[in-house]
Amino acid sequence: MRLGVLDIGSNSAQLQIVDVTAGGPPLPAQAVKQPTLLGEEMMPDGSIGEAGIDRVCAGVCLALGVAEQQSVDKLYTFVTSAIRDATIATWYWIG
């Protein structure tokens, strides 16, 4: 089985893909990393600026494309508190 973990953090969006078999160790298959630099885009109201949102979207799109190309069976995604705690203004802009 091929698993992917996408970690969307304050500095970068990183995808790690591993091949796993019962009883064996996970074997690295592919990794990609795209800068997000969210610290530079935090607004006083707690929202994320447009450039930061664009970088996160670019990182996610890149990761999803690689995951599809590499035939990932399961993809687990995690986001940093900068995104989890962003104000509604950010989510309205994304939507």
N, CA and C of each residue as an Amber inpcrd file, in Angstrom:
protein
   285
   0.8450000  -1.1660000   0.0000000   0.0000000   0.0000000   0.0000000
   0.8930000   1.2320000   0.0000000   0.4600000   2.2420000  -0.6830000
   1.2150000   3.4970000  -0.7600000   0.4480000   4.5640000   0.0270000
   1.1360000   5.1250000   1.0200000   0.5380000   6.1440000   1.8750000
   1.2170000   7.4820000   1.6560000   0.4320000   8.5380000   1.8000000
   0.9720000   9.8820000   1.7330000   0.5710000  10.6690000   2.9620000
   1.4740000  11.4980000   3.4390000   1.1880000  12.4130000   4.5340000
   1.5340000  13.8140000   4.0430000   0.5290000  14.6810000   4.0670000
   0.7090000  16.0750000   3.6610000   0.6180000  16.9360000   4.9050000
   1.7020000  17.6080000   5.2380000   1.7760000  18.4920000   6.3940000
   1.8570000  19.9200000   5.8740000   0.8050000  20.6940000   6.1130000
   0.7670000  22.0770000   5.6580000   1.1120000  22.9410000   6.8640000
   2.3330000  23.4430000   6.8860000   2.8270000  24.1790000   8.0280000
   3.0310000  25.6510000   7.7470000   3.5210000  26.3430000   8.7610000
   3.7510000  27.7850000   8.6520000   4.8570000  28.1150000   7.6570000
   5.8070000  27.2020000   7.4760000   6.9240000  27.4550000   6.5720000
   6.7900000  26.7630000   5.2210000   6.1600000  25.5750000   5.2130000
   6.0680000  24.8370000   3.9500000   4.9330000  23.8210000   3.9800000
   4.5650000  23.3860000   2.7980000   3.6580000  22.2480000   2.6300000
   4.5440000  21.0990000   2.1680000   4.5550000  20.0190000   2.9510000
   5.4250000  18.8870000   2.6490000   4.6030000  17.6180000   2.4790000
   4.8740000  16.9220000   1.4100000   4.2530000  15.6280000   1.1570000
   5.3220000  14.5500000   1.2380000   5.0810000  13.5440000   2.0510000
   5.9530000  12.3700000   2.1380000   5.1300000  11.1660000   1.7100000
   5.6430000  10.3940000   0.7700000   4.9610000   9.1910000   0.2850000
   5.8310000   7.9990000   0.6500000   5.1950000   6.9780000   1.2290000
   5.9150000   5.7590000   1.6080000   5.1400000   4.5390000   1.1390000
   5.8860000   3.4790000   0.8680000   5.2930000   2.1790000   0.5730000
   5.3410000   1.3600000   1.8550000   4.1950000   0.7690000   2.2130000
   4.1340000  -0.0360000   3.4340000   3.6370000  -1.4370000   3.0980000
   4.2190000  -2.4040000   3.8060000   3.7820000  -3.7950000   3.6910000
   3.6630000  -4.3560000   5.0950000   2.8040000  -5.3400000   5.2640000
   2.6070000  -5.9510000   6.5760000   3.9290000  -6.5120000   7.0890000
   4.2910000  -6.0960000   8.2880000   5.5040000  -6.6130000   8.9110000
   6.7910000  -5.9600000   8.4650000   6.7160000  -5.0650000   7.4900000
   7.9310000  -4.4180000   6.9900000   7.9560000  -2.9470000   7.3460000
   9.1210000  -2.3450000   7.2500000   9.2320000  -0.9150000   7.5430000
   8.6730000  -0.0850000   6.3880000   8.2100000   1.1330000   6.6550000
   7.7920000   2.0140000   5.5580000   9.0120000   2.4090000   4.7260000
   8.8780000   2.3090000   3.4320000   9.9830000   2.6410000   2.5240000
   9.6680000   3.9350000   1.7840000  10.5120000   4.9400000   1.9060000
  10.2740000   6.2180000   1.2360000  10.1670000   6.0300000  -0.2770000
   9.1850000   6.6960000  -0.8710000   8.9870000   6.6030000  -2.3110000
   9.1410000   7.9570000  -3.0040000   8.6740000   9.0210000  -2.3450000
   8.6840000  10.3530000  -2.9770000   8.4820000  11.4050000  -1.9000000
   9.0350000  12.5800000  -2.1020000   8.8200000  13.7080000  -1.1990000
   8.8070000  14.9900000  -2.0020000   7.9130000  15.8970000  -1.6400000
   7.8810000  17.2280000  -2.2560000   7.6680000  18.2620000  -1.1590000
   8.2000000  19.4460000  -1.4030000   8.1060000  20.5210000  -0.4200000
   7.9130000  21.8370000  -1.1620000   6.9340000  22.6120000  -0.7100000
   6.6200000  23.8980000  -1.3330000   6.5230000  24.9410000  -0.2130000
   7.1990000  26.0910000  -0.3280000   7.1340000  27.0810000   0.7400000
   5.7370000  27.6930000   0.8860000   5.3300000  27.9280000   2.1500000
   4.0700000  28.6360000   2.4260000   4.3480000  29.9870000   3.0750000
   5.3570000  30.0530000   3.9300000   5.7910000  31.3000000   4.5700000
   4.6320000  32.0770000   5.1930000   3.7860000  31.3810000   5.9320000
   2.5990000  32.0060000   6.5030000   2.9280000  33.0730000   7.5410000
   4.0550000  32.9530000   8.2050000   4.4380000  33.9620000   9.1860000
   4.5190000  35.3550000   8.5910000   4.8520000  35.4270000   7.3140000
   4.9450000  36.7150000   6.6270000   3.5760000  37.2670000   6.2510000
   2.5400000  36.4420000   6.3370000   1.2220000  36.8340000   5.8470000
   0.1380000  36.9090000   6.9220000   0.5320000  36.8130000   8.1870000
  -0.4690000  36.9020000   9.2500000  -0.8770000  38.3580000   9.4500000
  -2.1680000  38.6200000   9.3790000  -2.7010000  39.9600000   9.5290000
  -3.0620000  40.2150000  11.0000000  -3.1600000  41.4770000  11.3920000
  -3.4940000  41.7920000  12.7840000  -4.8250000  41.1960000  13.2520000
  -5.7650000  40.9790000  12.3480000  -7.0710000  40.4230000  12.7320000
  -7.0620000  38.8960000  12.7950000  -5.8940000  38.2740000  12.5550000
  -5.7870000  36.8190000  12.6140000  -6.0190000  36.1240000  11.2890000
  -6.2810000  36.8940000  10.2520000  -6.4710000  36.2810000   8.9300000
  -5.1120000  36.0990000   8.2480000  -5.1270000  35.3590000   7.1680000
  -3.9190000  35.1210000   6.3770000  -4.0400000  35.9360000   5.0970000
  -2.9860000  36.6480000   4.7660000  -2.9910000  37.4850000   3.5770000
  -3.1080000  36.6730000   2.2920000  -3.4790000  37.3730000   1.2340000
  -3.7310000  36.7330000  -0.0670000  -2.5240000  35.9600000  -0.5880000
  -1.3340000  36.5140000  -0.4360000  -0.1390000  35.8210000  -0.9400000
   0.0880000  34.5100000  -0.1870000  -0.1630000  34.5130000   1.1130000
  -0.0250000  33.2880000   1.9020000  -1.0330000  32.2330000   1.4750000
  -2.2550000  32.6650000   1.2600000  -3.2920000  31.7360000   0.7990000
  -2.9140000  31.1600000  -0.5590000  -2.4010000  32.0140000  -1.4420000
  -1.9760000  31.5400000  -2.7620000  -0.8550000  30.4940000  -2.6440000
   0.0920000  30.7240000  -1.7310000   1.1930000  29.7710000  -1.5640000
   0.6940000  28.4430000  -0.9880000  -0.2390000  28.5030000  -0.0370000
  -0.8030000  27.2630000   0.5110000  -1.5440000  26.5070000  -0.5910000
  -2.3560000  27.2150000  -1.3590000  -3.0970000  26.5590000  -2.4510000
  -2.1450000  25.9460000  -3.4730000  -1.0600000  26.6430000  -3.7980000
  -0.0810000  26.1030000  -4.7450000   0.5700000  24.8450000  -4.1850000
   0.9100000  24.8700000  -2.9030000   1.5140000  23.6980000  -2.2790000
   0.5840000  22.5030000  -2.2450000  -0.6760000  22.7530000  -1.9260000
  -1.6610000  21.6640000  -1.8980000  -1.8840000  21.1120000  -3.3020000
  -1.9990000  21.9770000  -4.2880000  -2.1880000  21.5120000  -5.6710000
  -1.0100000  20.6700000  -6.1420000   0.2030000  21.1210000  -5.8370000
   1.3930000  20.3560000  -6.2020000   1.3620000  18.9840000  -5.5330000
   1.0820000  18.9760000  -4.2330000   1.0640000  17.7160000  -3.4790000
   0.0010000  16.7600000  -4.0100000  -1.1820000  17.2660000  -4.2880000
  -2.2540000  16.4060000  -4.8020000  -1.9000000  15.8430000  -6.1700000
  -1.2660000  16.6590000  -6.9990000  -0.8460000  16.1720000  -8.3100000
   0.1830000  15.0580000  -8.2000000   1.1490000  15.2370000  -7.3090000
   2.1730000  14.2080000  -7.1090000   1.5460000  12.9510000  -6.5090000
   0.6420000  13.1260000  -5.5290000  -0.0210000  11.9720000  -4.9120000
  -0.7990000  11.1690000  -5.9510000  -1.4700000  11.8590000  -6.8480000
  -2.2100000  11.1600000  -7.9040000  -1.2390000  10.4680000  -8.8680000
  -0.1940000  11.1660000  -9.2590000   0.8000000  10.6080000 -10.1810000
   1.4760000   9.3740000  -9.5830000   1.7010000   9.3910000  -8.2690000
   2.3920000   8.2990000  -7.5880000   1.4290000   7.2160000  -7.0880000
   0.1620000   7.3140000  -7.4590000  -0.8680000   6.3170000  -7.1050000
  -0.9620000   6.0760000  -5.5970000  -1.0660000   7.1740000  -4.8370000
  -1.2150000   7.0770000  -3.3870000  -2.5910000   6.4830000  -3.0690000
  -2.6050000   5.4480000  -2.2160000  -3.8530000   4.8000000  -1.8220000
  -4.5940000   5.5730000  -0.7400000  -3.8470000   6.1060000   0.2170000
  -4.4400000   6.8880000   1.3070000  -3.5740000   8.1120000   1.5340000
  -4.2540000   9.2510000   1.6820000  -3.5560000  10.5090000   1.9240000
  -4.0700000  11.1070000   3.2280000  -3.1550000  11.3580000   4.1480000
  -3.4880000  11.9800000   5.4290000  -2.9590000  13.4060000   5.4050000
  -3.8120000  14.3570000   5.7770000  -3.4360000  15.7620000   5.7150000
  -3.5450000  16.4110000   7.0880000  -2.5450000  17.2030000   7.4210000
  -2.5040000  17.9400000   8.6770000  -2.1820000  19.3950000   8.3690000
  -2.7480000  20.3150000   9.1630000  -2.4480000  21.7380000   8.9810000
  -1.9730000  22.3390000  10.2950000  -1.1350000  23.3610000  10.1820000
  -0.6040000  24.0700000  11.3250000  -1.6880000  24.9080000  11.9960000
  -1.4210000  25.3140000  13.2290000  -2.3920000  26.1380000  13.9470000
  -2.6160000  27.4800000  13.2550000  -1.6520000  27.9550000  12.4900000
  -1.8410000  29.2140000  11.7590000  -3.0540000  29.1260000  10.8360000
  -3.2880000  27.9700000  10.2620000  -4.4510000  27.7790000   9.3930000
  -5.6750000  27.4180000  10.2220000  -5.5180000  26.4990000  11.1810000
  -6.6570000  26.0860000  12.0070000  -7.2620000  27.2600000  12.7560000
  -6.4230000  28.1840000  13.2200000  -6.8890000  29.2960000  14.0380000
  -7.1670000  30.5670000  13.2480000  -7.0250000  30.5180000  11.9360000
  -7.2440000  31.7170000  11.1100000  -8.6880000  32.1950000  11.2540000
  -8.8520000  33.4960000  11.1890000 -10.1830000  34.0780000  11.3400000
 -11.0730000  33.7360000  10.1480000 -12.3200000  33.9720000  10.3380000
 -13.3190000  33.6830000   9.3020000 -13.0430000  34.4590000   8.0170000
 -12.3750000  35.6030000   8.1280000 -12.0620000  36.3890000   6.9270000
 -11.2450000  35.5700000   5.9450000 -10.3240000  34.7700000   6.4520000
  -9.5090000  33.9160000   5.5800000 -10.3840000  32.8890000   4.8900000
 -11.2430000  32.2280000   5.6460000 -12.0770000  31.1580000   5.0920000
 -13.0780000  31.7110000   4.0980000 -13.5670000  32.9200000   4.3130000
 -14.4930000  33.5270000   3.3720000 -13.7870000  33.7840000   2.0470000
 -12.5160000  34.2480000   2.1260000 -11.7680000  34.5330000   0.9110000
 -11.4910000  33.2590000   0.1250000 -11.1530000  32.1840000   0.8280000
 -10.8520000  30.9250000   0.1580000 -12.0920000  30.3760000  -0.5280000
 -13.2280000  30.4450000   0.1540000 -14.4740000  29.8630000  -0.3630000
 -14.9440000  30.5830000  -1.5650000
